[in-house]
Amino acid sequence: MSLSRYFPILDWGRSYDRSAFTGDAVAAVIVTIMLIPQSLAYALLAGMPPEAGIYASITPIILYAIFGTSRALAVGPVAVVSLMTAAAVGNVAESGTAGYVTAALTLAALSGAMLLALGLLRLGFLANFLSHPVIAGFITASGILIAASQLRHVFGIEAEGHTLIEILASLWAHLGDVNLITLALGATATAFLYWVRGGLKPLLLRAGLGPRAADLGAKTGPVLAIVGTTLAVWLFDLGERGVAIVGEVPQSLPPFTLPSVSPELIQQLAMPALLISIIGFVESISVAQTLAAKKRQRIDPDQELIGLGAANMGAAFTGGFPVTGGFSRSVVNYDAGAETPAAGAFTALGLALAALFLTPLIYYLPKATLAATIIVAVLSLVDLSILKRAWSFSRADFAAVAVTILLTLLAGVELGVTAGVVTSILVHLYKTSRPHMAVVGRVPGTEHFRNVLRHEVETQPHVLSLRVDESLYFPNARYLEDQLAAYAADKPELTDVVLMFPAVNEVDLSALESLEAINARLRDADIRLHLSEVKGPVMDRLKRSHFLDELTGEIFLSQHEAEVYLRDASNLRTGAIGG
């Protein structure tokens, strides 16, 4: 049991049969065909040699199959992480140099080590602090940045920059150098790939293919674009007319490589590696959980950290760069019938064969086609409607999304994702520091209590019933004191305060001290403090303090019980005074 926890392959491997093998093998063939152009394209995006994309898709997949818990997740280079790699490594080394490749290997190793550490320490929950709106905003901005950065390959010009302004300014400055043949190839490939996304499947259906076969056939559209443009370059010798091509790619399996141990380089790459780890994990776990839910399977986030950490370590020692679980290839893997992570291992075998025997065929592959593949893929990630949805639903979420998008576009991916993480945490702290509280009263004829501002309810003039709708901890403890003081000041006839705790799941030491201060102040004003609907774990913690001994009032199982008790007590006092 202990070994299976850290080596999930021991779990699914025991029941592996011929049926699972068939599904995995078919999925591997489909995904391999899809991954060859994707791997080359994302290596181009990361500023790495083309073969690095294939290398980064072999060993990492095998290691994830051993340590990962998703049956369908396909690990390898992805657009956003490749962009972040280029941004991080570009700050410490010049593209095309040995130092650049070494820095990319080091970045993968650092990311792998961080992911492994987080997994072994079972800290997967930390990813929850990066909100979905912020992630959506970052991916949208990154998609725009990636698409803009690839226009230089489509135009066949030299341009650079890590922000949208820098990229556009550089493109404009070199616009007079556009290679028209390259532009024709790139524009044609882009238009074809856009058509493939929506037009090829209906065409295949009309040709008699089944829905599943037609869908999978449509997803292999990039291969058709690569074959067509590569043949065009070869037949018409377009490489001699200024069309940039991939050129010679080594025919070999992934080599053994070593990341740098330079303290200076590690220090420079540490923060980018952490950001890549966070973004990569969040993207990967989202895809894994979505696909697992369709088959009622379970994903272990902490073990996923270990699986992704091992994959990145594998990339670092076999000529790759940072990797994570990709959305498009994982969906294709799932739709193609993958039953177990063995589909990934078979995919790695297919890519290894491609690295050994097929690389000469991509010598004439134009970089404009790879750029078109990237542009079409990433623009599907762009979702500016998140701004409208966030604005209509939550101004705080809108602010977080807007800041993330703007900073990513105008200041680069590193600052953008850092702002996203910080803003997510600040938004959470802001929301919980001002918890919703409501003065409640009884709904006539029932035992239900609701907000006096929203419902017609019955209240007692000498009783203040305040429902607290958030756990109490250090950011909001003083807010409770201030709110209660304001309510009490408006009711001079007040004799009892009841704090309703149905939504309070936690009371920390700061909040406990605030409750003690509230109890003391109300006691000095001759007002009793009561609690109602306190959850068991909260009560257990309160019992370990002196608060309950000093509490001036009672603790009630329900607000109805509190209301009846205080009404009867008031009647007794009134009767005694009248008598």
PyMOL commands that set and color helices and strands:
alter all, ss='L'
color gray80, all
select helices_A, chain A and resi 2-6+9-15+18-46+50-55+59-67+79-90+98-120+124-129+132-155+164-173+175-177+180-206+211-219+221-235+238-241+263-294+301-316+327-335+342-357+359-362+367-379+385-393+395-411+413-433+477-489+509-524+536-543+547-550+559-578
alter helices_A, ss='H'
color red, helices_A
select strands_A, chain A and resi 75-76+324-325+437-442+449-451+463-468+496-500+528-532+555-556
alter strands_A, ss='S'
color yellow, strands_A
deselect
rebuild
show_as cartoon
